[in-house]
Amino acid sequence: MTDEALLDEKERESWGPVVNLDIFFTDMYSYFLNRGLTSIITSQICSVLSLGFTVAFSVFLIAYVDWGSLMECYDELSCSGVGSYIVENPFPRSGFGMISFGYLLLFSVFWAGRTLQAVQAILHAIEMSRFYRYVKE
């Protein structure tokens, strides 16, 4: 046997038999399709930030803007400053305030779940990066 054919014993043990080939090949294909670790991390972070901004901005528009007063603004004389169209207590205990609070709660949980999915995808990509580096050597 040649020295090139022998693997380091530690490396051989770390890449033992794969428990679930479906997940392994899915991760391998995802890593290949997304063109590496850097782009996977970037896309996951951008996705989480984009969703977070969308949730925060929509909650601001639904809960904090006084649309009734804003709809009465037709020209410069009938309009007042921007601060007068912002609601100070956006979540009162009745009606539309509770609906907007439910919206905030529901989509915050969705955002947290998406964040956990992104972390899991990044961890899988890191594992695939280690595997590809090992195969190249």
N, CA, C and O atoms as a GROMACS GRO file, in nm:
protein
  548
    1MET      N    1   0.084  -0.119   0.000
    1MET     CA    2   0.000   0.000   0.000
    1MET      C    3   0.088   0.124   0.000
    1MET      O    4   0.196   0.126   0.057
    2THR      N    5   0.037   0.228  -0.066
    2THR     CA    6   0.110   0.354  -0.068
    2THR      C    7   0.060   0.443   0.043
    2THR      O    8  -0.049   0.422   0.098
    3ASP      N    9   0.139   0.543   0.076
    3ASP     CA   10   0.100   0.637   0.180
    3ASP      C   11  -0.021   0.720   0.139
    3ASP      O   12  -0.098   0.763   0.225
    4GLU      N   13  -0.038   0.743   0.009
    4GLU     CA   14  -0.152   0.823  -0.037
    4GLU      C   15  -0.284   0.751  -0.017
    4GLU      O   16  -0.387   0.815   0.001
    5ALA      N   17  -0.283   0.619  -0.019
    5ALA     CA   18  -0.406   0.542  -0.004
    5ALA      C   19  -0.452   0.534   0.141
    5ALA      O   20  -0.570   0.509   0.168
    6LEU      N   21  -0.360   0.556   0.234
    6LEU     CA   22  -0.395   0.547   0.375
    6LEU      C   23  -0.456   0.678   0.423
    6LEU      O   24  -0.407   0.787   0.392
    7LEU      N   25  -0.564   0.666   0.497
    7LEU     CA   26  -0.627   0.783   0.556
    7LEU      C   27  -0.580   0.798   0.700
    7LEU      O   28  -0.548   0.700   0.767
    8ASP      N   29  -0.576   0.920   0.744
    8ASP     CA   30  -0.548   0.944   0.884
    8ASP      C   31  -0.660   0.877   0.966
    8ASP      O   32  -0.777   0.891   0.932
    9GLU      N   33  -0.624   0.806   1.070
    9GLU     CA   34  -0.722   0.730   1.148
    9GLU      C   35  -0.831   0.820   1.208
    9GLU      O   36  -0.948   0.781   1.214
   10LYS      N   37  -0.792   0.937   1.251
   10LYS     CA   38  -0.889   1.030   1.310
   10LYS      C   39  -0.990   1.075   1.204
   10LYS      O   40  -1.110   1.080   1.232
   11GLU      N   41  -0.944   1.107   1.085
   11GLU     CA   42  -1.032   1.149   0.976
   11GLU      C   43  -1.125   1.035   0.935
   11GLU      O   44  -1.242   1.059   0.907
   12ARG      N   45  -1.075   0.913   0.931
   12ARG     CA   46  -1.157   0.799   0.892
   12ARG      C   47  -1.271   0.780   0.992
   12ARG      O   48  -1.383   0.747   0.951
   13GLU      N   49  -1.245   0.798   1.120
   13GLU     CA   50  -1.349   0.781   1.221
   13GLU      C   51  -1.451   0.893   1.215
   13GLU      O   52  -1.569   0.870   1.243
   14SER      N   53  -1.410   1.015   1.180
   14SER     CA   54  -1.505   1.125   1.177
   14SER      C   55  -1.600   1.117   1.058
   14SER      O   56  -1.710   1.172   1.064
   15TRP      N   57  -1.561   1.049   0.953
   15TRP     CA   58  -1.649   1.031   0.836
   15TRP      C   59  -1.687   0.885   0.821
   15TRP      O   60  -1.662   0.823   0.717
   16GLY      N   61  -1.746   0.831   0.926
   16GLY     CA   62  -1.791   0.693   0.924
   16GLY      C   63  -1.916   0.678   0.838
   16GLY      O   64  -1.949   0.767   0.759
   17PRO      N   65  -1.984   0.567   0.852
   17PRO     CA   66  -2.104   0.544   0.772
   17PRO      C   67  -2.211   0.650   0.801
   17PRO      O   68  -2.229   0.692   0.916
   18VAL      N   69  -2.279   0.691   0.697
   18VAL     CA   70  -2.384   0.792   0.710
   18VAL      C   71  -2.512   0.724   0.758
   18VAL      O   72  -2.552   0.621   0.705
   19VAL      N   73  -2.576   0.782   0.858
   19VAL     CA   74  -2.696   0.722   0.916
   19VAL      C   75  -2.814   0.735   0.821
   19VAL      O   76  -2.886   0.638   0.798
   20ASN      N   77  -2.835   0.854   0.766
   20ASN     CA   78  -2.950   0.877   0.678
   20ASN      C   79  -2.898   0.932   0.545
   20ASN      O   80  -2.861   1.049   0.535
   21LEU      N   81  -2.894   0.848   0.445
   21LEU     CA   82  -2.840   0.889   0.315
   21LEU      C   83  -2.926   0.994   0.246
   21LEU      O   84  -2.873   1.078   0.174
   22ASP      N   85  -3.058   0.991   0.268
   22ASP     CA   86  -3.145   1.091   0.206
   22ASP      C   87  -3.107   1.232   0.251
   22ASP      O   88  -3.093   1.323   0.169
   23ILE      N   89  -3.092   1.249   0.380
   23ILE     CA   90  -3.054   1.381   0.433
   23ILE      C   91  -2.914   1.419   0.386
   23ILE      O   92  -2.890   1.534   0.348
   24PHE      N   93  -2.823   1.324   0.387
   24PHE     CA   94  -2.686   1.351   0.345
   24PHE      C   95  -2.681   1.397   0.200
   24PHE      O   96  -2.617   1.498   0.169
   25PHE      N   97  -2.748   1.324   0.110
   25PHE     CA   98  -2.746   1.362  -0.031
   25PHE      C   99  -2.825   1.490  -0.057
   25PHE      O  100  -2.790   1.567  -0.147
   26THR      N  101  -2.930   1.514   0.019
   26THR     CA  102  -3.004   1.640   0.008
   26THR      C  103  -2.915   1.757   0.048
   26THR      O  104  -2.913   1.860  -0.020
   27ASP      N  105  -2.843   1.742   0.158
   27ASP     CA  106  -2.750   1.848   0.201
   27ASP      C  107  -2.638   1.867   0.101
   27ASP      O  108  -2.596   1.980   0.074
   28MET      N  109  -2.589   1.756   0.045
   28MET     CA  110  -2.481   1.765  -0.053
   28MET      C  111  -2.529   1.839  -0.178
   28MET      O  112  -2.458   1.925  -0.230
   29TYR      N  113  -2.648   1.805  -0.224
   29TYR     CA  114  -2.702   1.872  -0.343
   29TYR      C  115  -2.731   2.019  -0.316
   29TYR      O  116  -2.705   2.105  -0.400
   30SER      N  117  -2.786   2.049  -0.199
   30SER     CA  118  -2.813   2.188  -0.162
   30SER      C  119  -2.684   2.269  -0.157
   30SER      O  120  -2.680   2.383  -0.203
   31TYR      N  121  -2.580   2.210  -0.102
   31TYR     CA  122  -2.450   2.278  -0.095
   31TYR      C  123  -2.398   2.306  -0.236
   31TYR      O  124  -2.348   2.415  -0.264
   32PHE      N  125  -2.409   2.207  -0.324
   32PHE     CA  126  -2.364   2.222  -0.463
   32PHE      C  127  -2.450   2.323  -0.537
   32PHE      O  128  -2.398   2.409  -0.609
   33LEU      N  129  -2.581   2.314  -0.520
   33LEU     CA  130  -2.674   2.402  -0.590
   33LEU      C  131  -2.656   2.548  -0.550
   33LEU      O  132  -2.662   2.637  -0.634
   34ASN      N  133  -2.633   2.572  -0.422
   34ASN     CA  134  -2.617   2.709  -0.372
   34ASN      C  135  -2.474   2.760  -0.383
   34ASN      O  136  -2.445   2.873  -0.344
   35ARG      N  137  -2.386   2.679  -0.437
   35ARG     CA  138  -2.247   2.716  -0.468
   35ARG      C  139  -2.162   2.751  -0.347
   35ARG      O  140  -2.083   2.845  -0.351
   36GLY      N  141  -2.179   2.676  -0.241
   36GLY     CA  142  -2.085   2.687  -0.131
   36GLY      C  143  -2.139   2.749  -0.004
   36GLY      O  144  -2.252   2.795   0.003
   37LEU      N  145  -2.053   2.747   0.093
   37LEU     CA  146  -2.088   2.790   0.228
   37LEU      C  147  -2.120   2.940   0.236
   37LEU      O  148  -2.217   2.979   0.300
   38THR      N  149  -2.039   3.021   0.172
   38THR     CA  150  -2.058   3.166   0.182
   38THR      C  151  -2.193   3.209   0.128
   38THR      O  152  -2.261   3.291   0.190
   39SER      N  153  -2.232   3.156   0.015
   39SER     CA  154  -2.361   3.197  -0.041
   39SER      C  155  -2.478   3.142   0.039
   39SER      O  156  -2.582   3.207   0.047
   40ILE      N  157  -2.463   3.024   0.099
   40ILE     CA  158  -2.570   2.970   0.183
   40ILE      C  159  -2.588   3.057   0.307
   40ILE      O  160  -2.701   3.092   0.343
   41ILE      N  161  -2.478   3.092   0.372
   41ILE     CA  162  -2.488   3.178   0.490
   41ILE      C  163  -2.548   3.313   0.454
   41ILE      O  164  -2.634   3.364   0.526
   42THR      N  165  -2.502   3.371   0.344
   42THR     CA  166  -2.554   3.502   0.302
   42THR      C  167  -2.702   3.496   0.270
   42THR      O  168  -2.777   3.584   0.313
   43SER      N  169  -2.744   3.395   0.197
   43SER     CA  170  -2.886   3.387   0.160
   43SER      C  171  -2.974   3.362   0.281
   43SER      O  172  -3.084   3.416   0.290
   44GLN      N  173  -2.928   3.280   0.376
   44GLN     CA  174  -3.009   3.254   0.495
   44GLN      C  175  -3.021   3.380   0.582
   44GLN      O  176  -3.128   3.410   0.634
   45ILE      N  177  -2.911   3.451   0.598
   45ILE     CA  178  -2.917   3.575   0.678
   45ILE      C  179  -3.006   3.678   0.611
   45ILE      O  180  -3.086   3.744   0.678
   46CYS      N  181  -2.993   3.693   0.480
   46CYS     CA  182  -3.078   3.789   0.408
   46CYS      C  183  -3.225   3.750   0.417
   46CYS      O  184  -3.312   3.837   0.429
   47SER      N  185  -3.253   3.622   0.411
   47SER     CA  186  -3.392   3.575   0.420
   47SER      C  187  -3.452   3.607   0.557
   47SER      O  188  -3.565   3.654   0.566
   48VAL      N  189  -3.376   3.580   0.663
   48VAL     CA  190  -3.424   3.608   0.798
   48VAL      C  191  -3.442   3.758   0.820
   48VAL      O  192  -3.542   3.801   0.878
   49LEU      N  193  -3.346   3.838   0.775
   49LEU     CA  194  -3.357   3.983   0.791
   49LEU      C  195  -3.472   4.040   0.709
   49LEU      O  196  -3.543   4.130   0.756
   50SER      N  197  -3.492   3.989   0.590
   50SER     CA  198  -3.602   4.035   0.505
   50SER      C  199  -3.738   4.005   0.568
   50SER      O  200  -3.827   4.090   0.569
   51LEU      N  201  -3.752   3.883   0.620
   51LEU     CA  202  -3.878   3.847   0.686
   51LEU      C  203  -3.899   3.931   0.812
   51LEU      O  204  -4.011   3.975   0.839
   52GLY      N  205  -3.793   3.952   0.889
   52GLY     CA  206  -3.804   4.036   1.010
   52GLY      C  207  -3.845   4.178   0.977
   52GLY      O  208  -3.929   4.236   1.045
   53PHE      N  209  -3.786   4.235   0.871
   53PHE     CA  210  -3.825   4.369   0.830
   53PHE      C  211  -3.970   4.373   0.784
   53PHE      O  212  -4.044   4.466   0.818
   54THR      N  213  -4.012   4.272   0.708
   54THR     CA  214  -4.149   4.268   0.660
   54THR      C  215  -4.249   4.261   0.775
   54THR      O  216  -4.351   4.330   0.775
   55VAL      N  217  -4.220   4.177   0.874
   55VAL     CA  218  -4.309   4.166   0.990
   55VAL      C  219  -4.311   4.297   1.067
   55VAL      O  220  -4.419   4.345   1.102
   56ALA      N  221  -4.195   4.355   1.094
   56ALA     CA  222  -4.190   4.480   1.172
   56ALA      C  223  -4.259   4.594   1.099
   56ALA      O  224  -4.333   4.671   1.161
   57PHE      N  225  -4.236   4.607   0.969
   57PHE     CA  226  -4.296   4.717   0.894
   57PHE      C  227  -4.447   4.700   0.881
   57PHE      O  228  -4.521   4.798   0.891
   58SER      N  229  -4.492   4.577   0.860
   58SER     CA  230  -4.637   4.556   0.849
   58SER      C  231  -4.705   4.578   0.984
   58SER      O  232  -4.817   4.630   0.987
   59VAL      N  233  -4.641   4.541   1.094
   59VAL     CA  234  -4.699   4.569   1.226
   59VAL      C  235  -4.704   4.719   1.249
   59VAL      O  236  -4.802   4.770   1.304
   60PHE      N  237  -4.601   4.790   1.208
   60PHE     CA  238  -4.603   4.936   1.221
   60PHE      C  239  -4.719   4.995   1.142
   60PHE      O  240  -4.792   5.080   1.193
   61LEU      N  241  -4.737   4.951   1.018
   61LEU     CA  242  -4.844   5.005   0.935
   61LEU      C  243  -4.982   4.967   0.987
   61LEU      O  244  -5.075   5.046   0.978
   62ILE      N  245  -4.997   4.848   1.041
   62ILE     CA  246  -5.127   4.803   1.090
   62ILE      C  247  -5.160   4.864   1.225
   62ILE      O  248  -5.272   4.911   1.247
   63ALA      N  249  -5.064   4.863   1.317
   63ALA     CA  250  -5.094   4.900   1.456
   63ALA      C  251  -5.062   5.045   1.491
   63ALA      O  252  -5.136   5.105   1.568
   64TYR      N  253  -4.957   5.102   1.437
   64TYR     CA  254  -4.912   5.233   1.483
   64TYR      C  255  -4.960   5.352   1.400
   64TYR      O  256  -4.950   5.466   1.445
   65VAL      N  257  -5.013   5.328   1.281
   65VAL     CA  258  -5.060   5.438   1.198
   65VAL      C  259  -5.209   5.458   1.220
   65VAL      O  260  -5.287   5.362   1.212
   66ASP      N  261  -5.250   5.580   1.246
   66ASP     CA  262  -5.391   5.615   1.263
   66ASP      C  263  -5.450   5.642   1.124
   66ASP      O  264  -5.448   5.755   1.075
   67TRP      N  265  -5.502   5.536   1.063
   67TRP     CA  266  -5.548   5.546   0.926
   67TRP      C  267  -5.674   5.633   0.913
   67TRP      O  268  -5.694   5.696   0.810
   68GLY      N  269  -5.758   5.637   1.016
   68GLY     CA  270  -5.879   5.721   1.011
   68GLY      C  271  -5.844   5.868   0.996
   68GLY      O  272  -5.901   5.938   0.912
   69SER      N  273  -5.749   5.916   1.077
   69SER     CA  274  -5.706   6.055   1.067
   69SER      C  275  -5.630   6.081   0.938
   69SER      O  276  -5.642   6.188   0.879
   70LEU      N  277  -5.555   5.985   0.895
   70LEU     CA  278  -5.477   6.001   0.773
   70LEU      C  279  -5.566   6.010   0.649
   70LEU      O  280  -5.532   6.079   0.553
   71MET      N  281  -5.678   5.940   0.650
   71MET     CA  282  -5.769   5.943   0.535
   71MET      C  283  -5.846   6.075   0.525
   71MET      O  284  -5.902   6.106   0.420
   72GLU      N  285  -5.848   6.152   0.632
   72GLU     CA  286  -5.912   6.283   0.629
   72GLU      C  287  -5.818   6.392   0.578
   72GLU      O  288  -5.857   6.508   0.567
   73CYS      N  289  -5.698   6.356   0.549
   73CYS     CA  290  -5.597   6.449   0.499
   73CYS      C  291  -5.607   6.456   0.347
   73CYS      O  292  -5.575   6.360   0.277
   74TYR      N  293  -5.654   6.573   0.296
   74TYR     CA  294  -5.672   6.589   0.152
   74TYR      C  295  -5.572   6.686   0.090
   74TYR      O  296  -5.533   6.669  -0.026
   75ASP      N  297  -5.531   6.786   0.165
   75ASP     CA  298  -5.436   6.884   0.113
   75ASP      C  299  -5.350   6.934   0.230
   75ASP      O  300  -5.362   6.883   0.341
   76GLU      N  301  -5.264   7.032   0.205
   76GLU     CA  302  -5.172   7.080   0.308
   76GLU      C  303  -5.244   7.147   0.424
   76GLU      O  304  -5.195   7.144   0.536
   77LEU      N  305  -5.360   7.207   0.399
   77LEU     CA  306  -5.433   7.275   0.505
   77LEU      C  307  -5.502   7.175   0.599
   77LEU      O  308  -5.509   7.200   0.719
   78SER      N  309  -5.551   7.065   0.547
   78SER     CA  310  -5.622   6.968   0.631
   78SER      C  311  -5.527   6.868   0.698
   78SER      O  312  -5.571   6.790   0.783
   79CYS      N  313  -5.401   6.868   0.662
   79CYS     CA  314  -5.305   6.773   0.718
   79CYS      C  315  -5.224   6.839   0.829
   79CYS      O  316  -5.198   6.959   0.826
   80SER      N  317  -5.186   6.759   0.926
   80SER     CA  318  -5.098   6.809   1.032
   80SER      C  319  -4.966   6.733   1.025
   80SER      O  320  -4.941   6.662   0.928
   81GLY      N  321  -4.883   6.748   1.125
   81GLY     CA  322  -4.751   6.684   1.125
   81GLY      C  323  -4.760   6.533   1.129
   81GLY      O  324  -4.864   6.476   1.163
   82VAL      N  325  -4.650   6.468   1.094
   82VAL     CA  326  -4.646   6.323   1.088
   82VAL      C  327  -4.672   6.260   1.225
   82VAL      O  328  -4.737   6.156   1.234
   83GLY      N  329  -4.625   6.323   1.329
   83GLY     CA  330  -4.642   6.269   1.464
   83GLY      C  331  -4.786   6.258   1.507
   83GLY      O  332  -4.817   6.177   1.594
   84SER      N  333  -4.876   6.336   1.449
   84SER     CA  334  -5.017   6.328   1.488
   84SER      C  335  -5.087   6.206   1.429
   84SER      O  336  -5.200   6.176   1.468
   85TYR      N  337  -5.024   6.136   1.338
   85TYR     CA  338  -5.084   6.017   1.276
   85TYR      C  339  -5.028   5.887   1.333
   85TYR      O  340  -5.061   5.778   1.285
   86ILE      N  341  -4.944   5.899   1.435
   86ILE     CA  342  -4.886   5.782   1.501
   86ILE      C  343  -4.962   5.755   1.630
   86ILE      O  344  -4.983   5.846   1.711
   87VAL      N  345  -5.004   5.631   1.650
   87VAL     CA  346  -5.079   5.591   1.769
   87VAL      C  347  -4.981   5.560   1.882
   87VAL      O  348  -4.883   5.489   1.862
   88GLU      N  349  -5.008   5.616   2.001
   88GLU     CA  350  -4.918   5.594   2.114
   88GLU      C  351  -4.937   5.457   2.178
   88GLU      O  352  -4.838   5.391   2.210
   89ASN      N  353  -5.060   5.412   2.196
   89ASN     CA  354  -5.089   5.282   2.254
   89ASN      C  355  -5.155   5.195   2.147
   89ASN      O  356  -5.278   5.196   2.134
   90PRO      N  357  -5.076   5.121   2.069
   90PRO     CA  358  -5.133   5.051   1.954
   90PRO      C  359  -5.210   4.924   1.987
   90PRO      O  360  -5.283   4.873   1.901
   91PHE      N  361  -5.196   4.871   2.107
   91PHE     CA  362  -5.260   4.744   2.139
   91PHE      C  363  -5.359   4.757   2.254
   91PHE      O  364  -5.334   4.705   2.363
   92PRO      N  365  -5.472   4.827   2.233
   92PRO     CA  366  -5.574   4.831   2.338
   92PRO      C  367  -5.636   4.693   2.354
   92PRO      O  368  -5.616   4.605   2.270
   93ARG      N  369  -5.711   4.674   2.460
   93ARG     CA  370  -5.763   4.542   2.493
   93ARG      C  371  -5.892   4.505   2.420
   93ARG      O  372  -5.959   4.410   2.459
   94SER      N  373  -5.926   4.576   2.316
   94SER     CA  374  -6.049   4.540   2.245
   94SER      C  375  -6.032   4.562   2.095
   94SER      O  376  -5.948   4.641   2.051
   95GLY      N  377  -6.111   4.492   2.020
   95GLY     CA  378  -6.124   4.513   1.877
   95GLY      C  379  -5.998   4.496   1.795
   95GLY      O  380  -5.927   4.395   1.805
   96PHE      N  381  -5.972   4.598   1.716
   96PHE     CA  382  -5.864   4.593   1.618
   96PHE      C  383  -5.728   4.582   1.684
   96PHE      O  384  -5.636   4.524   1.625
   97GLY      N  385  -5.710   4.636   1.803
   97GLY     CA  386  -5.583   4.626   1.874
   97GLY      C  387  -5.547   4.483   1.908
   97GLY      O  388  -5.430   4.443   1.899
   98MET      N  389  -5.646   4.405   1.945
   98MET     CA  390  -5.621   4.263   1.975
   98MET      C  391  -5.589   4.185   1.848
   98MET      O  392  -5.506   4.094   1.850
   99ILE      N  393  -5.654   4.220   1.739
   99ILE     CA  394  -5.624   4.155   1.611
   99ILE      C  395  -5.482   4.186   1.569
   99ILE      O  396  -5.409   4.097   1.525
  100SER      N  397  -5.442   4.311   1.581
  100SER     CA  398  -5.305   4.347   1.542
  100SER      C  399  -5.202   4.284   1.636
  100SER      O  400  -5.093   4.249   1.592
  101PHE      N  401  -5.236   4.270   1.765
  101PHE     CA  402  -5.146   4.202   1.857
  101PHE      C  403  -5.134   4.054   1.822
  101PHE      O  404  -5.026   3.997   1.828
  102GLY      N  405  -5.245   3.992   1.785
  102GLY     CA  406  -5.243   3.853   1.741
  102GLY      C  407  -5.159   3.835   1.615
  102GLY      O  408  -5.085   3.738   1.602
  103TYR      N  409  -5.170   3.931   1.523
  103TYR     CA  410  -5.088   3.930   1.402
  103TYR      C  411  -4.940   3.938   1.438
  103TYR      O  412  -4.859   3.863   1.385
  104LEU      N  413  -4.907   4.029   1.528
  104LEU     CA  414  -4.768   4.044   1.573
  104LEU      C  415  -4.718   3.915   1.637
  104LEU      O  416  -4.607   3.871   1.608
  105LEU      N  417  -4.798   3.856   1.723
  105LEU     CA  418  -4.757   3.735   1.792
  105LEU      C  419  -4.740   3.618   1.694
  105LEU      O  420  -4.641   3.546   1.701
  106LEU      N  421  -4.836   3.600   1.604
  106LEU     CA  422  -4.831   3.490   1.508
  106LEU      C  423  -4.709   3.500   1.417
  106LEU      O  424  -4.637   3.402   1.400
  107PHE      N  425  -4.685   3.616   1.361
  107PHE     CA  426  -4.574   3.629   1.268
  107PHE      C  427  -4.439   3.641   1.338
  107PHE      O  428  -4.335   3.616   1.276
  108SER      N  429  -4.437   3.678   1.464
  108SER     CA  430  -4.312   3.673   1.540
  108SER      C  431  -4.272   3.529   1.566
  108SER      O  432  -4.154   3.495   1.559
  109VAL      N  433  -4.370   3.444   1.596
  109VAL     CA  434  -4.341   3.301   1.612
  109VAL      C  435  -4.294   3.242   1.479
  109VAL      O  436  -4.201   3.161   1.477
  110PHE      N  437  -4.358   3.282   1.370
  110PHE     CA  438  -4.317   3.235   1.238
  110PHE      C  439  -4.173   3.279   1.207
  110PHE      O  440  -4.094   3.201   1.155
  111TRP      N  441  -4.140   3.404   1.240
  111TRP     CA  442  -4.004   3.455   1.218
  111TRP      C  443  -3.903   3.378   1.303
  111TRP      O  444  -3.794   3.347   1.256
  112ALA      N  445  -3.939   3.348   1.428
  112ALA     CA  446  -3.848   3.271   1.514
  112ALA      C  447  -3.826   3.131   1.458
  112ALA      O  448  -3.714   3.080   1.461
  113GLY      N  449  -3.932   3.069   1.407
  113GLY     CA  450  -3.918   2.937   1.346
  113GLY      C  451  -3.830   2.942   1.222
  113GLY      O  452  -3.749   2.853   1.199
  114ARG      N  453  -3.848   3.045   1.142
  114ARG     CA  454  -3.766   3.062   1.021
  114ARG      C  455  -3.620   3.085   1.058
  114ARG      O  456  -3.530   3.040   0.987
  115THR      N  457  -3.597   3.155   1.167
  115THR     CA  458  -3.460   3.178   1.214
  115THR      C  459  -3.395   3.046   1.255
  115THR      O  460  -3.279   3.021   1.225
  116LEU      N  461  -3.471   2.961   1.324
  116LEU     CA  462  -3.419   2.830   1.362
  116LEU      C  463  -3.390   2.744   1.240
  116LEU      O  464  -3.291   2.671   1.237
  117GLN      N  465  -3.476   2.751   1.138
  117GLN     CA  466  -3.451   2.678   1.014
  117GLN      C  467  -3.323   2.728   0.946
  117GLN      O  468  -3.246   2.649   0.892
  118ALA      N  469  -3.302   2.858   0.950
  118ALA     CA  470  -3.182   2.915   0.889
  118ALA      C  471  -3.056   2.868   0.962
  118ALA      O  472  -2.956   2.836   0.899
  119VAL      N  473  -3.062   2.865   1.094
  119VAL     CA  474  -2.948   2.816   1.172
  119VAL      C  475  -2.920   2.670   1.138
  119VAL      O  476  -2.805   2.630   1.123
  120GLN      N  477  -3.026   2.591   1.127
  120GLN     CA  478  -3.008   2.450   1.093
  120GLN      C  479  -2.949   2.435   0.952
  120GLN      O  480  -2.860   2.352   0.932
  121ALA      N  481  -2.995   2.513   0.858
  121ALA     CA  482  -2.941   2.506   0.722
  121ALA      C  483  -2.794   2.547   0.719
  121ALA      O  484  -2.714   2.488   0.646
  122ILE      N  485  -2.758   2.647   0.798
  122ILE     CA  486  -2.618   2.690   0.804
  122ILE      C  487  -2.531   2.582   0.868
  122ILE      O  488  -2.419   2.559   0.823
  123LEU      N  489  -2.581   2.517   0.972
  123LEU     CA  490  -2.504   2.409   1.035
  123LEU      C  491  -2.484   2.291   0.939
  123LEU      O  492  -2.377   2.232   0.935
  124HIS      N  493  -2.588   2.258   0.863
  124HIS     CA  494  -2.574   2.152   0.763
  124HIS      C  495  -2.473   2.192   0.655
  124HIS      O  496  -2.395   2.109   0.608
  125ALA      N  497  -2.476   2.318   0.616
  125ALA     CA  498  -2.382   2.366   0.514
  125ALA      C  499  -2.238   2.362   0.566
  125ALA      O  500  -2.146   2.331   0.491
  126ILE      N  501  -2.219   2.394   0.691
  126ILE     CA  502  -2.085   2.386   0.750
  126ILE      C  503  -2.036   2.242   0.750
  126ILE      O  504  -1.920   2.215   0.720
  127GLU      N  505  -2.125   2.150   0.782
  127GLU     CA  506  -2.088   2.009   0.780
  127GLU      C  507  -2.052   1.964   0.638
  127GLU      O  508  -1.955   1.890   0.618
  128MET      N  509  -2.128   2.009   0.539
  128MET     CA  510  -2.097   1.974   0.400
  128MET      C  511  -1.966   2.038   0.356
  128MET      O  512  -1.890   1.977   0.280
  129SER      N  513  -1.938   2.158   0.402
  129SER     CA  514  -1.812   2.224   0.370
  129SER      C  515  -1.695   2.142   0.424
  129SER      O  516  -1.595   2.122   0.355
  130ARG      N  517  -1.709   2.095   0.546
  130ARG     CA  518  -1.605   2.009   0.604
  130ARG      C  519  -1.590   1.882   0.522
  130ARG      O  520  -1.478   1.836   0.499
  131PHE      N  521  -1.701   1.824   0.477
  131PHE     CA  522  -1.695   1.701   0.398
  131PHE      C  523  -1.626   1.726   0.264
  131PHE      O  524  -1.541   1.648   0.223
  132TYR      N  525  -1.663   1.833   0.196
  132TYR     CA  526  -1.601   1.863   0.066
  132TYR      C  527  -1.451   1.890   0.080
  132TYR      O  528  -1.373   1.850  -0.005
  133ARG      N  529  -1.413   1.959   0.187
  133ARG     CA  530  -1.269   1.981   0.210
  133ARG      C  531  -1.196   1.850   0.233
  133ARG      O  532  -1.084   1.830   0.186
  134TYR      N  533  -1.262   1.761   0.307
  134TYR     CA  534  -1.201   1.631   0.334
  134TYR      C  535  -1.187   1.550   0.205
  134TYR      O  536  -1.084   1.485   0.184
  135VAL      N  537  -1.287   1.553   0.119
  135VAL     CA  538  -1.284   1.477  -0.006
  135VAL      C  539  -1.176   1.533  -0.098
  135VAL      O  540  -1.110   1.457  -0.169
  136LYS      N  541  -1.158   1.665  -0.099
  136LYS     CA  542  -1.056   1.727  -0.185
  136LYS      C  543  -0.914   1.686  -0.145
  136LYS      O  544  -0.826   1.677  -0.230
  137GLU      N  545  -0.893   1.662  -0.018
  137GLU     CA  546  -0.758   1.631   0.030
  137GLU      C  547  -0.716   1.494  -0.005
  137GLU      O  548  -0.605   1.453   0.029
   0.00000   0.00000   0.00000
